[in-house]
Amino acid sequence: MRHKLGFGWTLPGLLTLTALGVAAGGTLAGCAVAPASIASQTVNCSAYPHQQVVPATATADHTAAAPGNQQKFTFPLTVLPAGCAQAQYIVLPTWVSSDPVNAPISNANDATNGVATCVGATTPPVTISTTQEGTASVASLTCK
């Protein structure tokens, strides 16, 4: 026997819909448990890359006019997963060039921070470096 319940639903249809909702709810509840089990796992923080100078290698032409004789280096933020210690990041790092005569690098507190300018040819390549939180990071610049 079918009983009309309004909106065109019959009692057997409503019971079927309710049963499907309970089944789906049970499935969704099972998914909600997964993050808790993941959170209890130990995170291997050393498996994540540490901050690096970007780009790692570059070439600029010392005979070209700016910006052709320049290369911008950055030290972007690396976000580690929860459970790993986050370093205190300095917005503008202090840069060092292994050849400040032929490839000086700017430490100005503006957009030029990290811009190396090739004013002479370099052989071997210049090492561009910065140290943050006690960890040195280096890149290579060839001034041709």
PyMOL commands that set and color helices and strands:
alter all, ss='L'
color gray80, all
select helices_A, chain A and resi 11-39+45-47
alter helices_A, ss='H'
color red, helices_A
select strands_A, chain A and resi 57-60+70-72+96-97+115-117+126-132+135-143
alter strands_A, ss='S'
color yellow, strands_A
deselect
rebuild
show_as cartoon
